[in-house]
Amino acid sequence: MYKPHRPTVYKYVGSKEEAIVKVVRSLLERAAADAVAAAEAAGAPEEKVLAVLTVKLEVALRLWRDSPAHAQELLSAATAQAPDLVTTYTDGLAVLLTSALAELAPDSARQAAAVLLTFTRGLEDDLRDPDAVRAELAAGVPMITRGALTRSAPTPT
């Protein structure tokens, strides 16, 4: 297997930090497009939410699978080296989630989207068992979504 020398790589990217930004940009742009496509392909609002968050989770799982020793390092470096890219990506996911949830719970959609994103980020902390993490996402999304729906329902008088 050919392994490029660092000087050759840095000729194209300049530095390790620039390389991280290029990788992160490519990864997040692809994931954002996948999230939009997943939301459009899903039916019910809860299915849209699960589809979008599955795309987010799969990004972390792919990094973990490709390099377990460096996945968290790359995710941390991405946040440090390209915070605007990460923020733009996360904001885009929040818009997709809010849009899906607004169909059912307009008053609590934004807050529920934020909770769902935080929940998914928490799942990304331990990716050693991908199937278990996927199952937790699939179980957690309905709990949080239904909680948002219940909370937004008018209280009886």
N, C-alpha and C positions, 0 to 999 in steps of 0.2 A: 504494500500500500504506500502510495506517495504521500509524504508528509512535508508540506511547504515549510521553508525556513522563515523565521520571524521577520527578517528584513524584507523578504518578498511580500509577506502579508501586510506589513506596515507601509509598504510602498503604496498600497491601495487604500488602506484605512487610516493611516497616520499614527494611531495609538490604540492601546487596549480599550480605552474609554470610547473612542470612535467606533471600534469594532463592536462593542457592546450596544451602542446606540443603533448601529445599522441592523444588527441581529434583532434587537427589540422592536425597531420600527417595522421590519418585515413581518415578524411574528404577530405583532398587534394589529397591523393592517389586515393581514390574512384572517385573524381571529375576529376582527370587527365585521368583516364582510361575511364570514361564516355565521356570525350571530344574527345578522340581518336576514340572511337566507333562511336560517333555522326558524326565526320568528315568523317569517312570511309563510313558511311551509307548514307550520303547526296550526292546529284548529282552534281549540278553546283557549281562553286566556291563560289558564294554569299550564296548559301544554306549551304555550309560547314562553312562559317564564322558565319552565324546566328546560326547554330547548336552548334558550339563551345562556342560562347558567351552566348547562352541560358543556357548551362550547368553551366557556371560561375555564371550567374545571379541566377539560381535556387539554388545554394549553399547558397547564401546570403538570398534568399527568404525562404529557409527551416529553416535557423537559426532564421530569423525574426518570422516565423510562430510558431516555437517551443518555442521561448522565446523573445517576442518583447522587453521586458525590458533589456535583456542582449545581444542581437544580436550585437549591435555596440561595446559593451564592449569586447565581445569575438573576434570580428574581429580585434579590436585594440590590444588586448592582443596577438593575434596570430602573428601580425606583430612585436610586441615587443619581445615576448618570442621565436618565431621560425622564424626569418626573412629569414633564409636560406631555410626553407620549402616553405614559401610564394614566395620567389624569384624563386625557382626551378619550382614551379607550374606555376607562371606567365610566366616565360621563355618558358616553355613547350607549353603554350597556344599561345604565340607569334610565336613559330615555326610552330604550326598548322595553324595559321592564315596567316602567311607569305607564307607558302607552298600553301595554297589555293589561295591566291591573286596572287602569282607569275605566276600562269597559265594564268592570264589575264594582269597583269601589273607588270612585273618583276622589273622595275626601281623604282617603288614606293611601292612595297609590304611590305617591312619592316616598312616604315614610316606609311603606312595605318594601319598595324597591331597595332602599338603603339597607334595611334589615336583611333582605335576601342576599345582597352583595357582601355584607359583613359575614353572614353565615357561610357563604361559599368561600370567602377568604380564609375563614377558620378551618374549613375542611382541607384547604391546601397546605396546612401546616404539617400534616402527617399523611404522606402519600404511599406509604409502604404497601398498603393493601388496596390497590385501585378499585377492585370490585366492592369492597366495603365502603369506600368513599363515595362511589357512584350510588350505592344503595342508600347511604345517608342523605345524599342530595335528593334522591327521588322521594324519600320519606319526609324530609324537612320542608321541601317546597310546598306540598299541600298543607302542612301544618301552619306554616307562616302565612300562606295565601288565604287560607280559610279563616285564620285569625284576623287578618285585615278586613275580610268581608264581614265577619261577625261584628267587628268593632265599628264598621261604618254604617251598620244597620241602625235605623232609628230606634231609640229605646221606647218601649211601650209606656203609656201614661196611665 
